[in-house]
Amino acid sequence: MKQLFPIRHVMGYIFSLILSLVALAVVFWDMSPVVGMTILSVCAIIQASLQLFVFMHINEENSTANSLYMNVGYALFVGLVTIFGTLFTMIWGY
């Protein structure tokens, strides 16, 4: 029965809720912008890695592990091109 209960998923969900509450606390408490952005950045990186490794099963040993890493790399590439392309055209005026 112990193998049937998804303890990793439940703990990941609880940890995601805690990280979301920390991010919400940054908004409610009047912190300096540098401290607030540092806390939000650390929480965002931890939560993104938690989502990848716990809920998207990126660390499981199987034959599709390489394709999962390629998909994550491609998604990062597309996201960065979109962000910097938008900044390039709308903010920097090119």
PDB file of N, CA, C and O in Angstrom:
ATOM      1  N   MET A   1       0.825  -1.196   0.000  1.00  0.00           N
ATOM      2  CA  MET A   1       0.000   0.000   0.000  1.00  0.00           C
ATOM      3  C   MET A   1       0.869   1.260   0.000  1.00  0.00           C
ATOM      4  O   MET A   1       0.479   2.294  -0.541  1.00  0.00           O
ATOM      5  N   LYS A   2       2.051   1.158   0.613  1.00  0.00           N
ATOM      6  CA  LYS A   2       2.927   2.313   0.671  1.00  0.00           C
ATOM      7  C   LYS A   2       3.352   2.767  -0.725  1.00  0.00           C
ATOM      8  O   LYS A   2       3.524   3.964  -0.959  1.00  0.00           O
ATOM      9  N   GLN A   3       3.521   1.827  -1.651  1.00  0.00           N
ATOM     10  CA  GLN A   3       3.921   2.179  -2.999  1.00  0.00           C
ATOM     11  C   GLN A   3       2.798   2.850  -3.779  1.00  0.00           C
ATOM     12  O   GLN A   3       3.065   3.556  -4.751  1.00  0.00           O
ATOM     13  N   LEU A   4       1.558   2.646  -3.376  1.00  0.00           N
ATOM     14  CA  LEU A   4       0.431   3.217  -4.099  1.00  0.00           C
ATOM     15  C   LEU A   4       0.167   4.675  -3.729  1.00  0.00           C
ATOM     16  O   LEU A   4      -0.461   5.402  -4.499  1.00  0.00           O
ATOM     17  N   PHE A   5       0.642   5.110  -2.556  1.00  0.00           N
ATOM     18  CA  PHE A   5       0.410   6.488  -2.136  1.00  0.00           C
ATOM     19  C   PHE A   5       1.520   7.381  -2.693  1.00  0.00           C
ATOM     20  O   PHE A   5       2.697   7.126  -2.438  1.00  0.00           O
ATOM     21  N   PRO A   6       1.168   8.414  -3.440  1.00  0.00           N
ATOM     22  CA  PRO A   6       2.189   9.261  -4.086  1.00  0.00           C
ATOM     23  C   PRO A   6       2.756  10.318  -3.132  1.00  0.00           C
ATOM     24  O   PRO A   6       2.445  11.502  -3.261  1.00  0.00           O
ATOM     25  N   ILE A   7       3.583   9.891  -2.183  1.00  0.00           N
ATOM     26  CA  ILE A   7       4.098  10.812  -1.175  1.00  0.00           C
ATOM     27  C   ILE A   7       4.959  11.908  -1.795  1.00  0.00           C
ATOM     28  O   ILE A   7       4.935  13.045  -1.325  1.00  0.00           O
ATOM     29  N   ARG A   8       5.725  11.585  -2.851  1.00  0.00           N
ATOM     30  CA  ARG A   8       6.543  12.624  -3.501  1.00  0.00           C
ATOM     31  C   ARG A   8       5.666  13.711  -4.112  1.00  0.00           C
ATOM     32  O   ARG A   8       6.006  14.893  -4.047  1.00  0.00           O
ATOM     33  N   HIS A   9       4.546  13.321  -4.703  1.00  0.00           N
ATOM     34  CA  HIS A   9       3.667  14.305  -5.319  1.00  0.00           C
ATOM     35  C   HIS A   9       2.962  15.157  -4.266  1.00  0.00           C
ATOM     36  O   HIS A   9       2.799  16.363  -4.449  1.00  0.00           O
ATOM     37  N   VAL A  10       2.553  14.544  -3.186  1.00  0.00           N
ATOM     38  CA  VAL A  10       1.891  15.300  -2.115  1.00  0.00           C
ATOM     39  C   VAL A  10       2.873  16.280  -1.484  1.00  0.00           C
ATOM     40  O   VAL A  10       2.530  17.440  -1.255  1.00  0.00           O
ATOM     41  N   MET A  11       4.093  15.822  -1.202  1.00  0.00           N
ATOM     42  CA  MET A  11       5.093  16.716  -0.622  1.00  0.00           C
ATOM     43  C   MET A  11       5.477  17.826  -1.611  1.00  0.00           C
ATOM     44  O   MET A  11       5.691  18.967  -1.201  1.00  0.00           O
ATOM     45  N   GLY A  12       5.564  17.508  -2.889  1.00  0.00           N
ATOM     46  CA  GLY A  12       5.838  18.536  -3.893  1.00  0.00           C
ATOM     47  C   GLY A  12       4.731  19.564  -3.967  1.00  0.00           C
ATOM     48  O   GLY A  12       4.997  20.755  -4.133  1.00  0.00           O
ATOM     49  N   TYR A  13       3.484  19.114  -3.844  1.00  0.00           N
ATOM     50  CA  TYR A  13       2.350  20.036  -3.857  1.00  0.00           C
ATOM     51  C   TYR A  13       2.387  20.951  -2.636  1.00  0.00           C
ATOM     52  O   TYR A  13       2.169  22.157  -2.753  1.00  0.00           O
ATOM     53  N   ILE A  14       2.660  20.386  -1.482  1.00  0.00           N
ATOM     54  CA  ILE A  14       2.725  21.189  -0.258  1.00  0.00           C
ATOM     55  C   ILE A  14       3.881  22.188  -0.341  1.00  0.00           C
ATOM     56  O   ILE A  14       3.729  23.344   0.053  1.00  0.00           O
ATOM     57  N   PHE A  15       5.032  21.751  -0.850  1.00  0.00           N
ATOM     58  CA  PHE A  15       6.166  22.652  -0.993  1.00  0.00           C
ATOM     59  C   PHE A  15       5.870  23.751  -2.009  1.00  0.00           C
ATOM     60  O   PHE A  15       6.317  24.884  -1.830  1.00  0.00           O
ATOM     61  N   SER A  16       5.129  23.444  -3.066  1.00  0.00           N
ATOM     62  CA  SER A  16       4.728  24.474  -4.031  1.00  0.00           C
ATOM     63  C   SER A  16       3.812  25.501  -3.385  1.00  0.00           C
ATOM     64  O   SER A  16       3.924  26.698  -3.653  1.00  0.00           O
ATOM     65  N   LEU A  17       2.906  25.035  -2.536  1.00  0.00           N
ATOM     66  CA  LEU A  17       2.035  25.972  -1.817  1.00  0.00           C
ATOM     67  C   LEU A  17       2.832  26.866  -0.873  1.00  0.00           C
ATOM     68  O   LEU A  17       2.546  28.058  -0.759  1.00  0.00           O
ATOM     69  N   ILE A  18       3.825  26.302  -0.199  1.00  0.00           N
ATOM     70  CA  ILE A  18       4.660  27.099   0.702  1.00  0.00           C
ATOM     71  C   ILE A  18       5.436  28.150  -0.074  1.00  0.00           C
ATOM     72  O   ILE A  18       5.525  29.301   0.355  1.00  0.00           O
ATOM     73  N   LEU A  19       5.998  27.762  -1.213  1.00  0.00           N
ATOM     74  CA  LEU A  19       6.724  28.733  -2.041  1.00  0.00           C
ATOM     75  C   LEU A  19       5.797  29.825  -2.567  1.00  0.00           C
ATOM     76  O   LEU A  19       6.203  30.982  -2.674  1.00  0.00           O
ATOM     77  N   SER A  20       4.569  29.472  -2.892  1.00  0.00           N
ATOM     78  CA  SER A  20       3.602  30.481  -3.338  1.00  0.00           C
ATOM     79  C   SER A  20       3.239  31.430  -2.205  1.00  0.00           C
ATOM     80  O   SER A  20       3.061  32.628  -2.426  1.00  0.00           O
ATOM     81  N   LEU A  21       3.130  30.900  -0.999  1.00  0.00           N
ATOM     82  CA  LEU A  21       2.853  31.762   0.158  1.00  0.00           C
ATOM     83  C   LEU A  21       4.024  32.693   0.460  1.00  0.00           C
ATOM     84  O   LEU A  21       3.816  33.836   0.868  1.00  0.00           O
ATOM     85  N   VAL A  22       5.244  32.219   0.266  1.00  0.00           N
ATOM     86  CA  VAL A  22       6.410  33.092   0.447  1.00  0.00           C
ATOM     87  C   VAL A  22       6.380  34.221  -0.578  1.00  0.00           C
ATOM     88  O   VAL A  22       6.656  35.372  -0.239  1.00  0.00           O
ATOM     89  N   ALA A  23       6.051  33.905  -1.819  1.00  0.00           N
ATOM     90  CA  ALA A  23       5.958  34.938  -2.857  1.00  0.00           C
ATOM     91  C   ALA A  23       4.830  35.925  -2.544  1.00  0.00           C
ATOM     92  O   ALA A  23       4.969  37.125  -2.778  1.00  0.00           O
ATOM     93  N   LEU A  24       3.730  35.424  -2.023  1.00  0.00           N
ATOM     94  CA  LEU A  24       2.629  36.306  -1.642  1.00  0.00           C
ATOM     95  C   LEU A  24       3.013  37.196  -0.461  1.00  0.00           C
ATOM     96  O   LEU A  24       2.587  38.349  -0.389  1.00  0.00           O
ATOM     97  N   ALA A  25       3.808  36.674   0.454  1.00  0.00           N
ATOM     98  CA  ALA A  25       4.272  37.466   1.593  1.00  0.00           C
ATOM     99  C   ALA A  25       5.170  38.608   1.136  1.00  0.00           C
ATOM    100  O   ALA A  25       5.153  39.686   1.730  1.00  0.00           O
ATOM    101  N   VAL A  26       5.951  38.380   0.088  1.00  0.00           N
ATOM    102  CA  VAL A  26       6.789  39.450  -0.454  1.00  0.00           C
ATOM    103  C   VAL A  26       5.916  40.594  -0.957  1.00  0.00           C
ATOM    104  O   VAL A  26       6.270  41.764  -0.810  1.00  0.00           O
ATOM    105  N   VAL A  27       4.786  40.256  -1.546  1.00  0.00           N
ATOM    106  CA  VAL A  27       3.887  41.281  -2.070  1.00  0.00           C
ATOM    107  C   VAL A  27       3.210  42.042  -0.932  1.00  0.00           C
ATOM    108  O   VAL A  27       3.092  43.266  -0.983  1.00  0.00           O
ATOM    109  N   PHE A  28       2.768  41.319   0.091  1.00  0.00           N
ATOM    110  CA  PHE A  28       2.035  41.976   1.176  1.00  0.00           C
ATOM    111  C   PHE A  28       2.939  42.789   2.097  1.00  0.00           C
ATOM    112  O   PHE A  28       2.542  43.862   2.552  1.00  0.00           O
ATOM    113  N   TRP A  29       4.146  42.300   2.381  1.00  0.00           N
ATOM    114  CA  TRP A  29       5.066  43.053   3.228  1.00  0.00           C
ATOM    115  C   TRP A  29       5.793  44.053   2.363  1.00  0.00           C
ATOM    116  O   TRP A  29       6.155  43.760   1.224  1.00  0.00           O
ATOM    117  N   ASP A  30       5.998  45.204   2.894  1.00  0.00           N
ATOM    118  CA  ASP A  30       6.650  46.271   2.126  1.00  0.00           C
ATOM    119  C   ASP A  30       8.157  46.097   2.197  1.00  0.00           C
ATOM    120  O   ASP A  30       8.811  46.651   3.081  1.00  0.00           O
ATOM    121  N   MET A  31       8.705  45.331   1.270  1.00  0.00           N
ATOM    122  CA  MET A  31      10.144  45.075   1.223  1.00  0.00           C
ATOM    123  C   MET A  31      10.793  45.990   0.199  1.00  0.00           C
ATOM    124  O   MET A  31      10.136  46.521  -0.697  1.00  0.00           O
ATOM    125  N   SER A  32      12.086  46.158   0.354  1.00  0.00           N
ATOM    126  CA  SER A  32      12.803  46.934  -0.656  1.00  0.00           C
ATOM    127  C   SER A  32      12.794  46.142  -1.973  1.00  0.00           C
ATOM    128  O   SER A  32      12.722  44.914  -1.950  1.00  0.00           O
ATOM    129  N   PRO A  33      12.865  46.818  -3.092  1.00  0.00           N
ATOM    130  CA  PRO A  33      12.793  46.118  -4.379  1.00  0.00           C
ATOM    131  C   PRO A  33      13.895  45.073  -4.578  1.00  0.00           C
ATOM    132  O   PRO A  33      13.652  44.028  -5.182  1.00  0.00           O
ATOM    133  N   VAL A  34      15.092  45.344  -4.080  1.00  0.00           N
ATOM    134  CA  VAL A  34      16.185  44.401  -4.266  1.00  0.00           C
ATOM    135  C   VAL A  34      15.927  43.121  -3.471  1.00  0.00           C
ATOM    136  O   VAL A  34      16.110  42.021  -3.991  1.00  0.00           O
ATOM    137  N   VAL A  35      15.509  43.259  -2.228  1.00  0.00           N
ATOM    138  CA  VAL A  35      15.240  42.081  -1.395  1.00  0.00           C
ATOM    139  C   VAL A  35      14.042  41.313  -1.945  1.00  0.00           C
ATOM    140  O   VAL A  35      14.075  40.084  -2.012  1.00  0.00           O
ATOM    141  N   GLY A  36      12.989  42.020  -2.337  1.00  0.00           N
ATOM    142  CA  GLY A  36      11.803  41.370  -2.882  1.00  0.00           C
ATOM    143  C   GLY A  36      12.096  40.600  -4.158  1.00  0.00           C
ATOM    144  O   GLY A  36      11.651  39.463  -4.314  1.00  0.00           O
ATOM    145  N   MET A  37      12.841  41.209  -5.071  1.00  0.00           N
ATOM    146  CA  MET A  37      13.159  40.526  -6.328  1.00  0.00           C
ATOM    147  C   MET A  37      14.096  39.345  -6.101  1.00  0.00           C
ATOM    148  O   MET A  37      14.004  38.340  -6.805  1.00  0.00           O
ATOM    149  N   THR A  38      14.992  39.454  -5.131  1.00  0.00           N
ATOM    150  CA  THR A  38      15.877  38.325  -4.822  1.00  0.00           C
ATOM    151  C   THR A  38      15.066  37.145  -4.301  1.00  0.00           C
ATOM    152  O   THR A  38      15.257  36.014  -4.747  1.00  0.00           O
ATOM    153  N   ILE A  39      14.170  37.402  -3.366  1.00  0.00           N
ATOM    154  CA  ILE A  39      13.335  36.332  -2.809  1.00  0.00           C
ATOM    155  C   ILE A  39      12.433  35.741  -3.885  1.00  0.00           C
ATOM    156  O   ILE A  39      12.293  34.521  -3.974  1.00  0.00           O
ATOM    157  N   LEU A  40      11.819  36.592  -4.702  1.00  0.00           N
ATOM    158  CA  LEU A  40      10.952  36.093  -5.772  1.00  0.00           C
ATOM    159  C   LEU A  40      11.726  35.282  -6.805  1.00  0.00           C
ATOM    160  O   LEU A  40      11.221  34.273  -7.296  1.00  0.00           O
ATOM    161  N   SER A  41      12.930  35.699  -7.139  1.00  0.00           N
ATOM    162  CA  SER A  41      13.737  34.958  -8.112  1.00  0.00           C
ATOM    163  C   SER A  41      14.132  33.585  -7.574  1.00  0.00           C
ATOM    164  O   SER A  41      14.059  32.588  -8.291  1.00  0.00           O
ATOM    165  N   VAL A  42      14.547  33.538  -6.317  1.00  0.00           N
ATOM    166  CA  VAL A  42      14.926  32.252  -5.722  1.00  0.00           C
ATOM    167  C   VAL A  42      13.714  31.331  -5.647  1.00  0.00           C
ATOM    168  O   VAL A  42      13.813  30.147  -5.970  1.00  0.00           O
ATOM    169  N   CYS A  43      12.569  31.869  -5.221  1.00  0.00           N
ATOM    170  CA  CYS A  43      11.345  31.059  -5.155  1.00  0.00           C
ATOM    171  C   CYS A  43      10.930  30.569  -6.541  1.00  0.00           C
ATOM    172  O   CYS A  43      10.485  29.430  -6.683  1.00  0.00           O
ATOM    173  N   ALA A  44      11.068  31.408  -7.558  1.00  0.00           N
ATOM    174  CA  ALA A  44      10.684  31.014  -8.917  1.00  0.00           C
ATOM    175  C   ALA A  44      11.578  29.910  -9.446  1.00  0.00           C
ATOM    176  O   ALA A  44      11.088  28.978 -10.085  1.00  0.00           O
ATOM    177  N   ILE A  45      12.879  29.989  -9.198  1.00  0.00           N
ATOM    178  CA  ILE A  45      13.803  28.958  -9.665  1.00  0.00           C
ATOM    179  C   ILE A  45      13.537  27.644  -8.948  1.00  0.00           C
ATOM    180  O   ILE A  45      13.525  26.586  -9.578  1.00  0.00           O
ATOM    181  N   ILE A  46      13.324  27.700  -7.638  1.00  0.00           N
ATOM    182  CA  ILE A  46      13.037  26.480  -6.880  1.00  0.00           C
ATOM    183  C   ILE A  46      11.723  25.863  -7.334  1.00  0.00           C
ATOM    184  O   ILE A  46      11.629  24.648  -7.503  1.00  0.00           O
ATOM    185  N   GLN A  47      10.708  26.698  -7.532  1.00  0.00           N
ATOM    186  CA  GLN A  47       9.411  26.158  -7.926  1.00  0.00           C
ATOM    187  C   GLN A  47       9.434  25.595  -9.350  1.00  0.00           C
ATOM    188  O   GLN A  47       8.791  24.582  -9.620  1.00  0.00           O
ATOM    189  N   ALA A  48      10.156  26.230 -10.246  1.00  0.00           N
ATOM    190  CA  ALA A  48      10.255  25.695 -11.607  1.00  0.00           C
ATOM    191  C   ALA A  48      10.974  24.351 -11.618  1.00  0.00           C
ATOM    192  O   ALA A  48      10.560  23.429 -12.321  1.00  0.00           O
ATOM    193  N   SER A  49      12.042  24.239 -10.847  1.00  0.00           N
ATOM    194  CA  SER A  49      12.741  22.950 -10.799  1.00  0.00           C
ATOM    195  C   SER A  49      11.896  21.894 -10.097  1.00  0.00           C
ATOM    196  O   SER A  49      11.943  20.721 -10.469  1.00  0.00           O
ATOM    197  N   LEU A  50      11.133  22.286  -9.103  1.00  0.00           N
ATOM    198  CA  LEU A  50      10.234  21.344  -8.433  1.00  0.00           C
ATOM    199  C   LEU A  50       9.175  20.832  -9.406  1.00  0.00           C
ATOM    200  O   LEU A  50       8.869  19.640  -9.421  1.00  0.00           O
ATOM    201  N   GLN A  51       8.621  21.721 -10.211  1.00  0.00           N
ATOM    202  CA  GLN A  51       7.626  21.308 -11.197  1.00  0.00           C
ATOM    203  C   GLN A  51       8.233  20.347 -12.215  1.00  0.00           C
ATOM    204  O   GLN A  51       7.611  19.350 -12.582  1.00  0.00           O
ATOM    205  N   LEU A  52       9.450  20.650 -12.671  1.00  0.00           N
ATOM    206  CA  LEU A  52      10.091  19.788 -13.671  1.00  0.00           C
ATOM    207  C   LEU A  52      10.401  18.404 -13.117  1.00  0.00           C
ATOM    208  O   LEU A  52      10.120  17.396 -13.766  1.00  0.00           O
ATOM    209  N   PHE A  53      10.972  18.353 -11.935  1.00  0.00           N
ATOM    210  CA  PHE A  53      11.473  17.076 -11.433  1.00  0.00           C
ATOM    211  C   PHE A  53      10.398  16.231 -10.773  1.00  0.00           C
ATOM    212  O   PHE A  53      10.454  15.004 -10.857  1.00  0.00           O
ATOM    213  N   VAL A  54       9.417  16.847 -10.116  1.00  0.00           N
ATOM    214  CA  VAL A  54       8.411  16.060  -9.403  1.00  0.00           C
ATOM    215  C   VAL A  54       7.199  15.780 -10.285  1.00  0.00           C
ATOM    216  O   VAL A  54       6.773  14.632 -10.412  1.00  0.00           O
ATOM    217  N   PHE A  55       6.648  16.817 -10.889  1.00  0.00           N
ATOM    218  CA  PHE A  55       5.378  16.641 -11.590  1.00  0.00           C
ATOM    219  C   PHE A  55       5.535  16.293 -13.066  1.00  0.00           C
ATOM    220  O   PHE A  55       4.648  15.662 -13.642  1.00  0.00           O
ATOM    221  N   MET A  56       6.635  16.687 -13.686  1.00  0.00           N
ATOM    222  CA  MET A  56       6.831  16.356 -15.100  1.00  0.00           C
ATOM    223  C   MET A  56       7.776  15.171 -15.284  1.00  0.00           C
ATOM    224  O   MET A  56       8.082  14.802 -16.418  1.00  0.00           O
ATOM    225  N   HIS A  57       8.239  14.573 -14.199  1.00  0.00           N
ATOM    226  CA  HIS A  57       9.040  13.349 -14.204  1.00  0.00           C
ATOM    227  C   HIS A  57      10.279  13.477 -15.074  1.00  0.00           C
ATOM    228  O   HIS A  57      10.602  12.558 -15.826  1.00  0.00           O
ATOM    229  N   ILE A  58      10.977  14.603 -14.982  1.00  0.00           N
ATOM    230  CA  ILE A  58      12.136  14.821 -15.832  1.00  0.00           C
ATOM    231  C   ILE A  58      13.332  13.983 -15.379  1.00  0.00           C
ATOM    232  O   ILE A  58      14.251  13.758 -16.166  1.00  0.00           O
ATOM    233  N   ASN A  59      13.340  13.516 -14.129  1.00  0.00           N
ATOM    234  CA  ASN A  59      14.496  12.783 -13.635  1.00  0.00           C
ATOM    235  C   ASN A  59      14.293  11.268 -13.639  1.00  0.00           C
ATOM    236  O   ASN A  59      15.137  10.538 -13.120  1.00  0.00           O
ATOM    237  N   GLU A  60      13.219  10.796 -14.199  1.00  0.00           N
ATOM    238  CA  GLU A  60      12.998   9.358 -14.247  1.00  0.00           C
ATOM    239  C   GLU A  60      13.906   8.719 -15.283  1.00  0.00           C
ATOM    240  O   GLU A  60      14.179   9.294 -16.337  1.00  0.00           O
ATOM    241  N   GLU A  61      14.365   7.529 -14.965  1.00  0.00           N
ATOM    242  CA  GLU A  61      15.254   6.798 -15.874  1.00  0.00           C
ATOM    243  C   GLU A  61      14.417   6.027 -16.888  1.00  0.00           C
ATOM    244  O   GLU A  61      13.781   5.027 -16.554  1.00  0.00           O
ATOM    245  N   ASN A  62      14.425   6.497 -18.108  1.00  0.00           N
ATOM    246  CA  ASN A  62      13.753   5.782 -19.190  1.00  0.00           C
ATOM    247  C   ASN A  62      14.388   6.183 -20.518  1.00  0.00           C
ATOM    248  O   ASN A  62      15.323   6.983 -20.556  1.00  0.00           O
ATOM    249  N   SER A  63      13.887   5.636 -21.565  1.00  0.00           N
ATOM    250  CA  SER A  63      14.497   5.882 -22.873  1.00  0.00           C
ATOM    251  C   SER A  63      14.178   7.272 -23.419  1.00  0.00           C
ATOM    252  O   SER A  63      14.828   7.721 -24.363  1.00  0.00           O
ATOM    253  N   THR A  64      13.211   7.946 -22.855  1.00  0.00           N
ATOM    254  CA  THR A  64      12.832   9.265 -23.379  1.00  0.00           C
ATOM    255  C   THR A  64      13.440  10.405 -22.579  1.00  0.00           C
ATOM    256  O   THR A  64      13.029  11.553 -22.748  1.00  0.00           O
ATOM    257  N   ALA A  65      14.412  10.123 -21.707  1.00  0.00           N
ATOM    258  CA  ALA A  65      15.002  11.180 -20.882  1.00  0.00           C
ATOM    259  C   ALA A  65      15.704  12.222 -21.749  1.00  0.00           C
ATOM    260  O   ALA A  65      15.602  13.418 -21.477  1.00  0.00           O
ATOM    261  N   ASN A  66      16.408  11.789 -22.777  1.00  0.00           N
ATOM    262  CA  ASN A  66      17.096  12.744 -23.649  1.00  0.00           C
ATOM    263  C   ASN A  66      16.113  13.637 -24.381  1.00  0.00           C
ATOM    264  O   ASN A  66      16.370  14.828 -24.552  1.00  0.00           O
ATOM    265  N   SER A  67      15.002  13.087 -24.813  1.00  0.00           N
ATOM    266  CA  SER A  67      14.020  13.917 -25.511  1.00  0.00           C
ATOM    267  C   SER A  67      13.363  14.910 -24.551  1.00  0.00           C
ATOM    268  O   SER A  67      12.994  16.011 -24.958  1.00  0.00           O
ATOM    269  N   LEU A  68      13.217  14.532 -23.297  1.00  0.00           N
ATOM    270  CA  LEU A  68      12.672  15.482 -22.319  1.00  0.00           C
ATOM    271  C   LEU A  68      13.616  16.657 -22.115  1.00  0.00           C
ATOM    272  O   LEU A  68      13.178  17.806 -22.060  1.00  0.00           O
ATOM    273  N   TYR A  69      14.914  16.372 -22.003  1.00  0.00           N
ATOM    274  CA  TYR A  69      15.889  17.453 -21.853  1.00  0.00           C
ATOM    275  C   TYR A  69      15.936  18.328 -23.099  1.00  0.00           C
ATOM    276  O   TYR A  69      16.090  19.545 -22.993  1.00  0.00           O
ATOM    277  N   MET A  70      15.808  17.734 -24.254  1.00  0.00           N
ATOM    278  CA  MET A  70      15.781  18.514 -25.493  1.00  0.00           C
ATOM    279  C   MET A  70      14.544  19.414 -25.543  1.00  0.00           C
ATOM    280  O   MET A  70      14.629  20.567 -25.964  1.00  0.00           O
ATOM    281  N   ASN A  71      13.406  18.889 -25.118  1.00  0.00           N
ATOM    282  CA  ASN A  71      12.181  19.692 -25.102  1.00  0.00           C
ATOM    283  C   ASN A  71      12.289  20.860 -24.133  1.00  0.00           C
ATOM    284  O   ASN A  71      11.836  21.961 -24.445  1.00  0.00           O
ATOM    285  N   VAL A  72      12.880  20.642 -22.966  1.00  0.00           N
ATOM    286  CA  VAL A  72      13.060  21.725 -22.000  1.00  0.00           C
ATOM    287  C   VAL A  72      14.017  22.767 -22.568  1.00  0.00           C
ATOM    288  O   VAL A  72      13.769  23.966 -22.443  1.00  0.00           O
ATOM    289  N   GLY A  73      15.101  22.326 -23.185  1.00  0.00           N
ATOM    290  CA  GLY A  73      16.041  23.263 -23.806  1.00  0.00           C
ATOM    291  C   GLY A  73      15.400  24.065 -24.923  1.00  0.00           C
ATOM    292  O   GLY A  73      15.634  25.268 -25.041  1.00  0.00           O
ATOM    293  N   TYR A  74      14.602  23.412 -25.734  1.00  0.00           N
ATOM    294  CA  TYR A  74      13.909  24.113 -26.818  1.00  0.00           C
ATOM    295  C   TYR A  74      12.900  25.121 -26.261  1.00  0.00           C
ATOM    296  O   TYR A  74      12.771  26.226 -26.788  1.00  0.00           O
ATOM    297  N   ALA A  75      12.195  24.746 -25.210  1.00  0.00           N
ATOM    298  CA  ALA A  75      11.232  25.659 -24.601  1.00  0.00           C
ATOM    299  C   ALA A  75      11.936  26.885 -24.014  1.00  0.00           C
ATOM    300  O   ALA A  75      11.437  28.004 -24.133  1.00  0.00           O
ATOM    301  N   LEU A  76      13.089  26.677 -23.383  1.00  0.00           N
ATOM    302  CA  LEU A  76      13.862  27.813 -22.874  1.00  0.00           C
ATOM    303  C   LEU A  76      14.333  28.711 -24.014  1.00  0.00           C
ATOM    304  O   LEU A  76      14.285  29.937 -23.905  1.00  0.00           O
ATOM    305  N   PHE A  77      14.786  28.102 -25.101  1.00  0.00           N
ATOM    306  CA  PHE A  77      15.227  28.877 -26.255  1.00  0.00           C
ATOM    307  C   PHE A  77      14.092  29.722 -26.828  1.00  0.00           C
ATOM    308  O   PHE A  77      14.272  30.911 -27.088  1.00  0.00           O
ATOM    309  N   VAL A  78      12.936  29.117 -27.022  1.00  0.00           N
ATOM    310  CA  VAL A  78      11.795  29.846 -27.577  1.00  0.00           C
ATOM    311  C   VAL A  78      11.348  30.955 -26.619  1.00  0.00           C
ATOM    312  O   VAL A  78      11.024  32.059 -27.056  1.00  0.00           O
ATOM    313  N   GLY A  79      11.332  30.668 -25.335  1.00  0.00           N
ATOM    314  CA  GLY A  79      10.947  31.687 -24.361  1.00  0.00           C
ATOM    315  C   GLY A  79      11.903  32.862 -24.344  1.00  0.00           C
ATOM    316  O   GLY A  79      11.471  34.014 -24.309  1.00  0.00           O
ATOM    317  N   LEU A  80      13.212  32.580 -24.370  1.00  0.00           N
ATOM    318  CA  LEU A  80      14.188  33.669 -24.360  1.00  0.00           C
ATOM    319  C   LEU A  80      14.155  34.472 -25.652  1.00  0.00           C
ATOM    320  O   LEU A  80      14.290  35.695 -25.622  1.00  0.00           O
ATOM    321  N   VAL A  81      13.976  33.800 -26.788  1.00  0.00           N
ATOM    322  CA  VAL A  81      13.868  34.528 -28.062  1.00  0.00           C
ATOM    323  C   VAL A  81      12.622  35.417 -28.052  1.00  0.00           C
ATOM    324  O   VAL A  81      12.666  36.546 -28.541  1.00  0.00           O
ATOM    325  N   THR A  82      11.527  34.923 -27.505  1.00  0.00           N
ATOM    326  CA  THR A  82      10.302  35.722 -27.437  1.00  0.00           C
ATOM    327  C   THR A  82      10.484  36.936 -26.533  1.00  0.00           C
ATOM    328  O   THR A  82      10.089  38.046 -26.890  1.00  0.00           O
ATOM    329  N   ILE A  83      11.076  36.726 -25.373  1.00  0.00           N
ATOM    330  CA  ILE A  83      11.263  37.831 -24.427  1.00  0.00           C
ATOM    331  C   ILE A  83      12.208  38.879 -24.991  1.00  0.00           C
ATOM    332  O   ILE A  83      11.882  40.066 -25.016  1.00  0.00           O
ATOM    333  N   PHE A  84      13.383  38.440 -25.446  1.00  0.00           N
ATOM    334  CA  PHE A  84      14.348  39.417 -25.942  1.00  0.00           C
ATOM    335  C   PHE A  84      13.943  39.996 -27.291  1.00  0.00           C
ATOM    336  O   PHE A  84      14.302  41.133 -27.599  1.00  0.00           O
ATOM    337  N   GLY A  85      13.208  39.245 -28.099  1.00  0.00           N
ATOM    338  CA  GLY A  85      12.678  39.810 -29.342  1.00  0.00           C
ATOM    339  C   GLY A  85      11.663  40.900 -29.078  1.00  0.00           C
ATOM    340  O   GLY A  85      11.637  41.918 -29.770  1.00  0.00           O
ATOM    341  N   THR A  86      10.823  40.685 -28.072  1.00  0.00           N
ATOM    342  CA  THR A  86       9.853  41.712 -27.692  1.00  0.00           C
ATOM    343  C   THR A  86      10.550  42.953 -27.152  1.00  0.00           C
ATOM    344  O   THR A  86      10.197  44.075 -27.512  1.00  0.00           O
ATOM    345  N   LEU A  87      11.547  42.749 -26.283  1.00  0.00           N
ATOM    346  CA  LEU A  87      12.310  43.892 -25.775  1.00  0.00           C
ATOM    347  C   LEU A  87      13.033  44.604 -26.904  1.00  0.00           C
ATOM    348  O   LEU A  87      13.088  45.833 -26.935  1.00  0.00           O
ATOM    349  N   PHE A  88      13.578  43.847 -27.815  1.00  0.00           N
ATOM    350  CA  PHE A  88      14.334  44.411 -28.930  1.00  0.00           C
ATOM    351  C   PHE A  88      13.471  45.305 -29.803  1.00  0.00           C
ATOM    352  O   PHE A  88      13.902  46.380 -30.220  1.00  0.00           O
ATOM    353  N   THR A  89      12.240  44.856 -30.081  1.00  0.00           N
ATOM    354  CA  THR A  89      11.385  45.621 -30.985  1.00  0.00           C
ATOM    355  C   THR A  89      10.588  46.719 -30.281  1.00  0.00           C
ATOM    356  O   THR A  89      10.457  47.818 -30.819  1.00  0.00           O
ATOM    357  N   MET A  90      10.062  46.448 -29.107  1.00  0.00           N
ATOM    358  CA  MET A  90       9.155  47.407 -28.471  1.00  0.00           C
ATOM    359  C   MET A  90       9.836  48.388 -27.551  1.00  0.00           C
ATOM    360  O   MET A  90       9.417  49.543 -27.468  1.00  0.00           O
ATOM    361  N   ILE A  91      10.871  47.965 -26.859  1.00  0.00           N
ATOM    362  CA  ILE A  91      11.517  48.849 -25.893  1.00  0.00           C
ATOM    363  C   ILE A  91      12.709  49.565 -26.516  1.00  0.00           C
ATOM    364  O   ILE A  91      12.844  50.782 -26.390  1.00  0.00           O
ATOM    365  N   TRP A  92      13.574  48.806 -27.190  1.00  0.00           N
ATOM    366  CA  TRP A  92      14.794  49.380 -27.719  1.00  0.00           C
ATOM    367  C   TRP A  92      14.605  50.022 -29.097  1.00  0.00           C
ATOM    368  O   TRP A  92      15.540  50.635 -29.614  1.00  0.00           O
ATOM    369  N   GLY A  93      13.440  49.898 -29.695  1.00  0.00           N
ATOM    370  CA  GLY A  93      13.094  50.639 -30.887  1.00  0.00           C
ATOM    371  C   GLY A  93      13.687  50.159 -32.195  1.00  0.00           C
ATOM    372  O   GLY A  93      13.894  50.978 -33.090  1.00  0.00           O
ATOM    373  N   TYR A  94      13.966  48.898 -32.353  1.00  0.00           N
ATOM    374  CA  TYR A  94      14.514  48.411 -33.621  1.00  0.00           C
ATOM    375  C   TYR A  94      13.468  47.711 -34.423  1.00  0.00           C
ATOM    376  O   TYR A  94      13.750  47.235 -35.522  1.00  0.00           O
TER     377      TYR A  94
END
